């Protein structure tokens, strides 16, 4: 059996890495099938582009690094014209597209994850739900992502893609089709949950007849689904600086590390054939995808690079 502390950390991971439900499936109800929603073959030079589109990648707790990047946009007075997100990037992208300022997102997630007690209170005491509604070992995964995200997301979380202030594309994986699904219409919470439904931890989400799981398996940093007519920024948090301490990793560490390796390999191979106009890689390699309760350390680490992010963004937008 899992140690109680590890189990709670896994639950926190789900609340962050899996804040994504399914809101659509192949070519039905406002969703796109494999490869759909990706950019067309039209090539634009930076000088020909106008506006800005931003992709926020998945990475569970490491994706908290998106917050200082979003703060850089706000401090520069730049509002993206389009967002895309995978897994935790879809969660944070939904909050930002829904109208929350980046500093408000920071305050919200710090309150949620800085200590375990507030998170557990939101999950059970405030919601009034029994623990069995969230954790159930008879399901295909331990945690129901819909129940989880309803409990931890703000009450103001938009109900539909149509309620967003910035157009958003959310990437999930069609389990049986073994393909990418891009969600951009319909209920928002299921789409976010689907994009973050990490196998074993979070139950897959069925939308319009299709079973959807974490989008990181097909497109961890989805800059290629952005409108190619915009200047594009990809924020990738999949990099990991593994350190060999002489000990063999535990079963859980091996599982987490293997997932991180897979995500980073996918991004590396994709960059060989296509790149965003600006790729931002926040310094989060020393953190684990499970480090949700180290959120303040993650943010502090990335905050030191915020001025550099602002310079890079400003230079991109000034490029004519």
N, C-alpha and C positions, 0 to 999 in steps of 0.2 A: 504493500500500500504506500501511497505517496505520503511523505511527511506533511503535516498540516501546513507548515509555513510555505513549503514548495507549492502545495495545492492552491493556497491563496495567491501566491505570485502568479501561478498559471491563470487564475481567474482575473488578475489584474492585467495580464498580458492580453487576455481576450478582450477586456474592456477597452484596451487601447489598440492592439493590433487587429482586432476584429470588429471595430465599430463600423461594421458594414453589413447591410442586409441586402437581399436581392430585390431589385426593382425592375427586372425585365429579363427577357431571354431572346434568343435569336430571332431577329426581324419581327418581333411581336411586341405590342404594347410599348413602343418607343425605345426598343433596344436594338442593338446591332449584333450581327453574327460574327463569325470568325473573320478577323481582319477588317470588318466593317468599322467605320469610324476612324480608321487610320488615315493619314494624310494621302492626298492624291499624288500622282507622279509629277505634278507641276512643280518646277523649281523656281524659287524666288531668291534673289540676292538680298542681303540685309538692307540695301538702299531702296529696294522696291517694296519692302514690307512696311506696314504701319500697324500700330496697336501692339499689344503684348499678350502672349499666352504663356501660362506657367503650368508645369507638371510637377506634382508632389509625389515622390516615390514612397513605396512601402518599406518597412523596416522595424515595425513594432515600436518599442520604446525609443529606439534611435531616431525615429521620425519626429520626436519632439523638436529636433533640430530645425524643422520647418518653421517653427514659431519665430525665431530671430530673423529668418529670411522674409517672412511676411511682415514683420515689423519694419524691415528695411524699405519695403514698398510703401508702407504707410508714412514713414518718416520722409520719404522722397516725394510724397504726394502723388504716387503712381498707382492707379487702379488697373489691375489686369482686365483684359477684355474677355478672357476665357481661362478656365482652370481645368485641369485633369488630375485625377488622383487614383492611387492604388492602395488598398488596405488602410493603414493608418494615415497615409496621405489623403485618402478619400474622406476620412473622418474629419481631419483638420481642414481640408479643402471645403467640405460642406459647411463647417462653422463659419469660415471666412466668406464663402460665397453667400451665406445666409445673412451677412451684415455685421458679424462680430468683428471688432477691431482686433488686430493681432495682440495688443496688450491685454485685451479682455480675455482672449483665448488663453494667454499665458496665465493669468490670474485664476482662471477656471480650472485648468488642468493641474496647476500647482496645488490648489485647494483639494482637488480630487485625489492626487497621487503622492503628495509630500508625506502623508501619513496613512497608514492602513485603516485606521478607525473611521475616518470620514467616508472612505470608499465603501466599507462594509455597511455603514449606517445607511448610505444611499441605496445600496443593493437590497437591503432587507427591511430595516426599520422604517425608513421614509416611504418605501414603496408599499409596505404591508404585504409583500409576497412571501410565501413560504420558501425555504431554501430549496425544496424539491422542484420549484418552478424554474430555477436557474441551473442547478446541478442534477443530472440524472444519468447514472451509469448504464441505463438500458438503452439510451439513445445512441445514434451513430457517432456522436461526440459527447464530451462531458457537459458542455455548456451550451445553452440555447442563446444564440447571439441576439435574437430579437428582444428577448426579455432583458438581457444584459444591457443593450444599448438604450432601450426605453428607460432603464433605471439610471444610467450614468450620464446620458446626454442632457443638455439644458432643456428646460421646459419650452424655451423659445425655438427649439430646433425645427427648421422648416419641414412641413409635411410632404411637400412635393417639389420636384425640380422646378416647376413653374413659379414657386415662391422665392426662388433664389435671385439675388441681385446681380450675380455674375454667372453666366452660363457655365455648367460643370459637366464633365464627362467622367464617369466612374468605370474602372476596369475590373472585371471579374473573369473567372475561368469556368467555361462550360465543361463539367466533369465528364459527361458521356461523349460530348463532341470533341473533347480534348482541344479546345479552341478558345480564343479570346472573345469576350462579349463586352461591348461598350454600352453602358447605360446612361441615358440622358433625358429620359422622360418618365413620368409616373411617380409613384410614391418614393420618397427619398430614403427613408430609414431602411427598407429592405435592400436597396441598392448598396448602401454603405455596409450593411451587414454581410451581404454576399461577397463584396470585395475583400472582406476581412475574415472570412470563414476559414480559418486555419485548421486543416484536418486534425483529428483526434481531440483538439481542444474545443472547437466550435462546430456546431451542427451545420451541414450544408443548407443552403437556402434554395427553395424551389420557386422559380418565377415563370409564369406562363408555361408551365410544363417542363421547364429545363432545370436541372440541378446545378447550382452555381457554388463555387468555392473561391478561396483567396485568389485575387488577381495577380499576386506576385509570381505564381507559377507560369504565367504567360508574358507578363509585362510589368516588371517591378517598378520601373520609372517611365511612365507612359508619355514621353514627350512626342512620340511619333503619332499619337492620335490627335494632337493639336492642329488647329487650322493652319496650314502652311503659309497663308497670307499674312499671319502675324509674326512678329519677332518672337522667338521661342526661348524659354528658359526651362531647363530640367534641373530639379533638385534631387540629387541621388544620395541616399544614406545607407547604401548596401555595403560600403567598404568596411572591412574588419581587420584590425591589427592583432592577430592571434599571437600570443606569447607562450612559448613552450616552457612550462615551469618544472619539467621533469616528471610530471605525473600524467597518467592516462586520464582523459576527460571522462566524466561520469556519463551514464546513459542519457540523462537529460541534456547535459552540455553537448554531447555528440549530436543529438537530435537538433538542438537549436543551432549549433555551428554548421551542420550540414545544410540546413535551410538557408542560412546566411550565405554560404558558399554558392548555393544554387542561384540565389537572387543576384549576387554580384557577378557570377559568370554570365547570366543572361544579359545583364546590362553591358558588360564588357564586349560581348559578341555583337550586340546591337549597335554599339558605338562604332564598330568597324565599318558599318555600311551607312549609318545615318547619325547625325549629331544635331543637338539643338544649337541655336545661335550662341547660347551661353550655358555651360554646364557648371552648376554649383555643387561642390562636394563638402559639406560641413564636416568638421573634425570630430567624428563620433566613433572612430574605429576601435577605441579602447573600451567601448561600452557594449554590453550584450543586448540582444533584442528583448531580453526579459527584465531589463533594469528599469522597470516602470517607477519604482520607488526611489530611484536616483535621478528623478526628473530635474531637480535643482542643479545637480552636478552637470547633467547633460546641457542644460540651458547656459550655465556659466561657461562651459567649455566652448560653446558655439558663439556666445555673445562677444567673445574676443575677436571674432572674425566679421562682426556685423559691418564695421566701417568698410572692410574690403568688399563685402557683398554690395554695399551701396555704391561704391565706386564702379564696380563691374556693371551693375544694373544701369547706372547713369550713363556710362560710356556706350552701352548697347543702345539705349534709347536716343542718344545723341548722334548715332551713326546714321548718316544720310547717304 
